[in-house]
Amino acid sequence: MAFTDYETEQLRKALLKETRRCAVTLGMKKTSVDQLTKAVGIAKGSFYKFYESKEMLFFTVLEGIHAELYEVADRALCESDGLPPSERAAKAVLAVCRRLSDTGDMVFIEHDAKLLLQRLPEGVKKEHYHDDETHIRQLLEKYDLMPRRGASLAAATVRGLILTVSHKEQIGELYPQVLETLVYGACRELFE
């Protein structure tokens, strides 16, 4: 059965939504194509009209998450125009951490992203995948934020701060204050 353009688009959205849900709750390895197709109401054979593999579908989800996080940081930097550079950077990092915490996407990123990237064809990675440092550098340049000790250290620090989202439970009820303390302290060190 052929799908109309509208049906194709709706099914693609449904597959992405279900895959993102599974990425956070089950993980990529425990999610099957059967499961995904049943959830959106298509035959397993139809799946391959949308994506060439389960990995490509999960990669599309990962790219979507990265784009959303970039937009969250971009919006925070834009909205904090006029504040000192360290405060602007801190607000952007905190916004990204809140988003990761609220969506649960950090579970997928931490548990499956590395394996997923290993399973992708080299051509796909070269064409589509850009590491966090590339995105962080773009934002720093766009908003004319120059870290004192270089963009590489700033990017690595931001990655380290974002990883605290994974340890929210271990840190406990003081996590929001701990995160703010770490982020504002690091951003003062990087930008003042």
N, C-alpha and C positions, 0 to 999 in steps of 0.2 A: 504494500500500500504506500502510495506516495503522499507526503505531507505537503500542505500548502506552505507558502512562505511564512504566513502568520503562525501556523501550527509549528513549523520548524523553529521559529524564534521562541515561541512559548515553551516548547519542549526543551530547547537548549537552556533557557533560563531555569526551568524546573530541575534539569540535570545538575546545573551549577549549584543551585540552592541546596539540593539534597546531598550533593557531594561535599559541600562545605559543612553541612550539618554532620555528616559521617566523618569527615576529617577531624572534627573536634571531639566527637563522641566515641568513635571506634578506631580511628586511624586508617591510613591508606591500606595497610596490609590486610586488615580484617574486613575491609569493604570490598564486596564483589560487584562485578558488572551486573550479575543477576539481580542483586539487591537494589542497585540503582535503577535498573530498567523497570523492575516491579513497582518501585516507589513512584515512578512518573508515568507508568501505564503504557510502556512500549515493549515490543518484543526485543529479546537480547540481540538478535541480528540487526535491528534498527539502530542500536547504539553506535555501531561503526559508521553510520551515515553522519553522525555528529562528531565523533572523536575517533582517531585511529587506535587509541589505546586508553586504558584506565589511567595510565601515567600522564598522558596528555591532558586528560580531563582534570586530574588533580593539579597538574602544572598550571592550567588555566585558572583554577581556584587560587593557587599560590600567587600568581601574577595579579589577580584581582585584589587579594589582601594587601600586597605590596603597594599597589596603586592607591587603595583606600588610605593606607597609613601615610603615604606621601601627601595625599590631599589633606589629611588631618593636620599634619605638620605645617603644610603650606598655609592652610587657613589660620592656624594659631599664630604663625609668623606675621601674616598679613594683618590680623586683628590686633596684634600687639605693637604695631608700628608706633614709633615715638618713645618706646621704653628703651632702657639701656640694652645693649646686645646680650649681656648675660641673662637678663630677665626674659628677653624674647626667646632665646634658645631654650631656657628652662621651661617656659610655657609650651613650646612645641614638643619637647621630650615628654613632659607630663601628659599632654594631650594624646600622644601616641601610646604611652603606657596605659592610660585609662581605656583607650579604645581596645587594646589587646586584652586587657583584663575583663572588660565588659563582654566582648565577643567570644572569648575563649580561644581565639585563633592562635595564641602562643603555644597551645598544646600541639596543634598541627605543625607549626613551624619548627618547634623544638624536636618533636618525635619523628617527623616524616620528611622534612624538607631536604635533608642531606641525602637520604636514600633515594628520594624522588629525583634529585639532580643527577645522581649516579646512574639512574636508569634511563635518562633522556638521551636521545641522539645528540652528538656533539654539535651538529648543525643547528639544532633547535636552541641549545644553550647559548651558542655564539650569537644567534640572531635575536633572541628574546630576553635572555637572562642578564640582568645587571645586578651586581652585588650592592649591598646597602651603602657602601662607601660612595659609589657613583651617585646614588640618589641624595645622600647627605651633602656631598660636594656641590651638587646642582642647587640645592636649597640655600646653602651658605653663600654661593655666588649670586643667586637671584636676589637675596636680601642683603647683600654686601656685608655679610658677617665674616670677619676674618679672625679665626682663632689664633691666639698668641703663638702656640707651639705647633701650628700646622693642622691641615684638614684631616690628615690620616689619624692623628691622635684624637682629634675631635670625633671622628667617625667611630673609632674603636671604643672611645669612652661612651658614646651614645649607645652602641651595641651592648656594652656592659651594663649600662643603666636599664636598658629595656629588658635584659635577662632577669632583672629582679622580679619581674611580673611572674616568672615561673616559681619563685620562692615566696610568694605572697603568704601562703599557708604557713610555712615554716617561720616567717617573720612574725606572723600573728596580727593581733588587732592594731598594733602600732604601724602597720605597713604603710598607710598613707603618709604619716609623718616621716617615717624612715625614708620613703621614696623622695618626698619633697626635700628633705635635708641633703640626701645624696645628690639629687639633680641640681638644686640651687648651688651647692658647694662646688660641684664639678663645673658647672657653667661659669661661676665666678672665676675659677682657676683657669678656664679655657679662654674666656672673653674679656676679662678685666685687666 
